[in-house]
Amino acid sequence: MKLRLLAAALAATTLVAGTAAAQDTTSEKGKLSYAIGYNTGAELAELTERGEAVDINTVVKALQDAYGKKEPAVPVDQLRTAVENMQKRQQAKMEAEFKRISDAN
């Protein structure tokens, strides 16, 4: 699932990135860390372009919590519901676009 990959990439970013001011982009570790972060950022931007509201500060906090093996600040059932709702919204948009295109032909 793309969302799981996104979550894993975000968690990995936190693992090696430390703080935003301390960036190592010359070592293999730094390059990999930057690549993971950049790809994750691109996926978040894509979600935003598709109409989803994503708060980058909350994403970073969630990364830090997950990497630190803390309990989520939001109950897991609510997290699951939020993801399921996003998937339903995106599915509805895709179906509406498909219908629009098929009706035009």
C-alpha positions in Angstrom: 0.0 0.0 0.0 1.4 3.4 -1.0 0.4 4.9 2.3 2.4 2.3 4.3 5.4 3.0 2.0 5.0 6.7 2.7 4.9 6.1 6.5 8.0 3.9 6.3 9.8 6.5 4.3 8.8 9.3 6.6 10.0 7.2 9.6 13.3 6.4 7.9 13.8 10.1 7.2 13.5 10.9 10.9 15.9 8.2 11.7 18.9 9.8 10.0 17.9 13.4 9.5 18.0 14.6 13.1 17.1 18.2 12.8 16.5 20.2 9.7 19.6 22.3 10.3 21.9 19.3 10.5 22.0 18.0 7.0 24.6 15.6 5.7 24.1 15.2 1.9 27.7 14.1 1.1 27.9 10.6 2.7 26.0 7.6 1.4 23.8 7.8 4.6 23.1 11.4 3.9 22.3 10.9 0.3 20.0 8.0 1.1 18.3 10.0 3.8 17.8 13.0 1.5 16.4 10.8 -1.2 13.9 9.2 1.1 12.9 12.6 2.5 12.7 14.2 -1.0 10.5 11.3 -2.3 8.3 11.5 0.7 7.9 15.2 0.3 7.0 14.7 -3.4 4.3 12.2 -2.3 2.9 14.6 0.3 2.8 17.4 -2.4 0.9 15.0 -4.7 -1.6 14.3 -2.0 -2.1 18.1 -1.5 -2.5 18.6 -5.3 -5.2 15.9 -5.2 -7.1 18.0 -2.6 -6.0 16.4 0.7 -5.1 18.7 3.6 -1.7 17.7 4.9 0.1 19.6 7.7 3.9 19.1 7.4 4.5 19.9 11.0 2.1 17.2 12.2 3.8 14.8 9.8 7.2 15.6 11.3 5.8 15.1 14.8 4.3 11.8 13.9 7.6 10.7 12.4 9.4 11.7 15.5 6.9 9.8 17.7 7.0 6.7 15.5 10.8 6.7 15.4 11.0 7.2 19.1 8.7 4.2 19.5 6.2 6.5 21.4 2.5 5.8 21.4 0.6 7.7 18.7 -0.8 11.1 19.8 -4.1 10.1 18.0 -5.8 6.7 18.8 -4.9 4.1 16.2 -8.6 3.6 15.3 -8.9 7.3 14.5 -5.7 7.1 12.4 -7.2 4.2 10.4 -10.4 6.0 9.9 -8.6 9.1 8.6 -6.7 7.0 6.1 -9.8 5.1 5.0 -11.7 8.4 4.6 -8.9 9.8 2.4 -8.9 6.6 0.3 -12.7 6.9 -0.2 -12.4 10.5 -1.2 -9.7 9.7 -3.7 -11.6 6.7 -5.1 -14.7 8.9 -5.5 -12.7 11.5 -7.4 -11.2 8.9 -9.7 -14.6 7.4 -10.4 -16.1 10.8 -11.1 -13.2 11.6 -13.5 -13.6 8.3 -15.2 -17.4 8.9 -15.6 -16.7 12.4 -17.0 -14.3 11.1 -19.6 -16.4 8.2 -20.6 -19.5 10.4 -20.9 -17.5 12.8 -23.1 -16.7 9.9 -25.5 
